[in-house]
Amino acid sequence: MKNTKKKIRLSLCGLLFACMLSAQNLYVTLLPKEANHQVDVLIEGKLFTSFQYPTTQEKPFLYPIVSPEGSTITRGFPLKPRQGERVDHPHHVGMWFNHGDVNGLDFWNNSYAIQDKSKYGHIVVTKILNVKSGKQAVLKVVSEWQDNENQPLLEETTSYIFSATKQTRTIDHITTLKALDKKVVFSDCKEGMIAIRMDRAFETPSTKAMTFVDANGIPTTVKGTPDNTGVNGHYYASCGATGDDVWGTHNKWVMLSALKNGQLISLGFFDSPDNVGYPFHAHARGYGLFACNNIGAKVYNKQEKAINVSLAPHQTLVLKHRFFMQSGKKVSVKQANEISKAFAKK
């Protein structure tokens, strides 16, 4: 009898804790704008991000991404260049998901800058399945990974699950990739899979010549040491590596922090133990590319065995990732580990 009462008390405590967490969550509104090929994500009426799938781009993406206190954390180029930011890698747009070697086609590097598309693939949104606002908002989207002749290789079904508190923003990205009428092979490649291109504040200070956008929107190459004012990004990861040493390491999570507009902002990606290649490798660069890759191993470390994923016709691959952002206080290693454990259980 005592054990039964104890179990009841524990259950009630768990229910109360869940209710408290739910009460802390803010309402997330999803606002479809079909004519603009986008779905806006609003937190208390303010833009957090937009899911965008324009016909002028080679993949869908989330852009911009705005922190809880209102700072834009994503780079503007190539969509809306801002003065003082880099203009390299035009295929780095907002936050996206793809891979650099699928049946020999490159889905990662494709952009308007590529003239010969014969070796490149692209991703086209074909249907918005679900748009549900709430304290846990859900956007479910179907896309096709198509070859250079617009023939589909894969069907992608992705759920974006958005939640927020006053200081945090969370996106759970759950993707099912289904091979269609032919075998599909994802080959070991460093360019993948879930990624974001950061605002300049989140970069590592550089001493090399770089090309930036000037006040008139014109690319200008700065020779010698560029202006690193406000550039203070710092990577840290579950393996214990920090800074540039994070690149190529195995991790359950990877975080990046920086001061922007006087506010400390931490953000990062979390892997799921259900994923192939767990824990993922960090493809995190000091120049602003922040990516984590489940299908790439030997390419980062020649001592590791290559990860190659082969899907027979109609076979599926599920990949789960979490993006988490917090303003005002750095995400500690302890907090990151707690988020990782919670995501793994979910």
N, C-alpha and C positions, 0 to 999 in steps of 0.2 A: 504493500500500500504506500509506504514511504517513497519507494522508487517511482511509483506511478505519479505521486504528487510532485516529485522532483522533476520528472520528465515534463509534466504539465507546466510547471513554473518556467522551465527552460524554454519550452515552446512558446509560451506567452512572452517571455523576454525577447526571443528571436523575432516574434511577430511585431512587438513594440519597436525594436531596433529597426526593422525593415520599414515600418510606418514612419519613423523619424527620418530615415534616409529619404523616403519618398517625399516627405514634407519639405525637405531641403531642396529638392530638385525644382528647377524652374520650368515653366511651360515653353515648349519648343513648337513654333509654328512653321509648317512647310507650305510655301506659297508657289504653286506651279505657274510658270510663264511660258506656255507652249510656243507662242510666237517668237520668243527670244531664245528658245531651246535651253531653258534653264529652270531650276527649282530653287528658290531662295529659302534659306534656313534662318529664321529669326528667333532670337532669345529676348523675351520681354519687349518685342517690337523692334529690336535692333539687329542688324545683319551680323550673323556669325560667319556664314559662308554661302556659296551658291554652287549647286551641282550644275555644271555647264556641259553641253554637248553640241557645240556649234559645228556646222558643216564645213567651216573653214579650218578646223583643227583635225588632227589625226587620231584623237582619242578624247574621251570625256575626262573631266577633272573637277576638283573642288577649288574655287577661286572667287574672291580672295578668302583668306582665313584671318579672322579678327579675334584678338585676345579678349578676355572678359572686361578689361578696362578700356578697350577700344583701339589698340594698336594693331596695325596690319602686319602680320608676321611673314607673309609670302612676298616674294619678289614681284614687281609689276611687269617687267619684261617677260615675254614679248607682247602681252596684251595691252598693258597701259604702263609704258616705261616711266620711271621716276628719276629725277635728277640724282646723280651720284651712285647709281647702281650698275652692276655689271651687265653686259649684253652678250655673254657667251651662251652656248647651249640653248638655242631657241626651242628645243623640245622639252625643256624643263618648265612646265606650266602648272602652277599651283600645287595641288596634291593629286597624284595619279597612281594607277596600278597597271603594269604590263611587264614585258620581258624582252630581252635582246636577242633571243635565238629560239624561234618556234618554227619547226620544219625548215630551218635554215633562213627564215625571214626575220628581219630586225624590226620589232614593234616599238622598241625603246627610242631609237634615235631619229625616227621619222618626224619631219616638220616641213614648213614651207621652204626651208633652206635646201632641201634635198630635191634635185632636179630629176635624177634617174631613180625611179621608184621600184625598179625591177627586183631589188633585194630587200624591200621593205613591206611590212604589213601595217594595217590600220584598224581601229576599233570604231564601230558605228552603233550607236544606241538605236534599238528597234522598237522598244516598248517600255513605257513606265507602268509597272504592274500595280504598285501600291504607293499611296501618299497619305500618311497618317500622322497627324499632329498629336502632341501630348507631352507628358513629362518624360516619356521615352518615345521620341518620334521615329518613324520608320519610312525610309524611301527605298523601294525595291525596283530594280532596273534590269532589263534584258538588253544585252548587246551582242554583236557578232565581231569576232576577230577574223578579218578578211585578208586574203592575199593581195598581191599587186594587181590582180585582175578582178577584184571585188568579189571573189568567191569565198564563202565562209568556211573557215577551218574549225572554229570553236563557237559555241554559244556560252556566253557568260551571264549568269544571274547573280546579281550583287545586292545585298541588303546593307544600307547605311543606317545605323542606329545611333541617333543623336540624343545626348543628355547633357545637362548643365546644372551647375550651382552658381552662386555669385562669383566664386573665384576660379571655377574649373569648367572645362569643356571636354567632352568625350565623344569620339566617333568609333563605333565598332564596325569594322569593314569585313563582311562575311561573303565570300565569293565561291560560287560553284562553276567550274569550267568543264564543259561537256564537249568531247570530240564529236564531230558530226559524221560525215560519210567516209572519212579516211582516218588512218592512224595519225596521231599528232605527237610530236616529240619536243619536249622542252629540254634543251641542252644546257649543260653547265656553263654559265655565263655570268660575268660580274654585274651586268646591267639589268637590274631588277630589284624588288618587284613592287613593293609599296614605297612611295617616295614623295618628297616635298622639296620645293626649291625656296630657300629662305631669303628674307629681307637682309640687307647688308649688315645690320646690327648683329645678326647671328653668325656671321662669318668669323673666321680666324684672321687677325691682323696679318697683312701680307707685305713683303718687301719687294715684290716683283712688279714689273710694268704690267698694267692692265687696261682694258678698254671699258669706259663708263659712258653713261648718257649724260650730256651736258644740259645746261639750262634751256636750250632750244630743242632738246630731244634728239640731238645729233651725237652719234657714237664718237668718242674722243679717246685716243690712246694716251695714257699718262706714263711717261718714262720715269724710271727710278722708283723710289718708294712712294706709293700712292697715299692719299689722305685716309688715315685709319681712325679718324675721329668717330667715336661712338661704336666702333667695331670691336666686339668683345665676346663673341660666341665661345662656348666651352662645352665639349662633348664629355660624357661619362657614361659608363656601361656596366652591366651586371657582372662582366668578367673581371672588373677592377681597372680596366684600361681607361685612360683619359686623353683628351686632346686628339691630336692626329693619330695616336697609337690605337684608337678605337677602330680605325679602318681595317676590315678584313677579319675581325675577331668574331667568335661565336658568342651570342648573347640571347638571354631571355627578354631583355629590354635594353634600349639605348635612349639616353636623354640628351637634350641640348638646352643650355640656359644662356640668357643674355639680359642685359639691361637695355630697355628701349623706352624712350620718353619718361625716364625716371622710374620705371616700373620693372621689377625683376620678373621675367617670364621663363618658365620651364616647360618643355614639351618633348614628347618622345613616342616611340613605337614599341608595342608589346607583342610578343609572339605567343602562339598557342601550342601546347604539347601535342595537339591533334594534327599539326601541320607536318608535311614532308620537310625534311631538312632542319627540323627543330633541334637546337635553337638556331635561329637565322644568323646569317653573316651580316655585319655592318658594312654597307657601302656608303660610308659617311665621310664627306670631304669638307675641308676647311673653307673652300670657296662658296659654300652655300648649298650644295647638294646633300640631302639627308635621306638615305634610302636603306631599307633592310630587305634582304634577299634570302628566300628559302630554296631557290634552285640555282645554287652557285657555291662551290666549295674549293675544288682544286684550282680554280681560277684565282682564288685569293691566297691559297696556301698549297704549294706543290706537293706537300707531304700528305694531304688529305685525298680521299677518294672522291672522284667526280660524282656530282648528283645529276642524273639524267632521268627525266620522268617521261614515260611513254604511255599514251592513252590509246587504247583500241577504239574503233568506231563505237560511239555512244557511251563510252566509259567516262566517268567524272572524276574530278579532282577538287576537293574543298580546301580553301585556305582562309584562315581567320586571323585578323590583326586588330589591334586597338591603338588608336591615337589618343593621347591624353595631354592636356595643356592646363597649366595653373599660373595664375598671376599673383604677385605680391609676396610670394614665399617660394623659395627653391624646393623642388621635389627632392627629398632626401633619398639616400639609398634604401633606407628602411621603408619609406613610403612607396618607392618604386617596386620593391619586392612585394609589398602588400597588394598593390594594384595588379602585379603579375599573377599572384596567387588567386586573386578574385576572378581575373579574366580566365585563368586556366580552369577554374571550377565551373564558370559559366559556359 
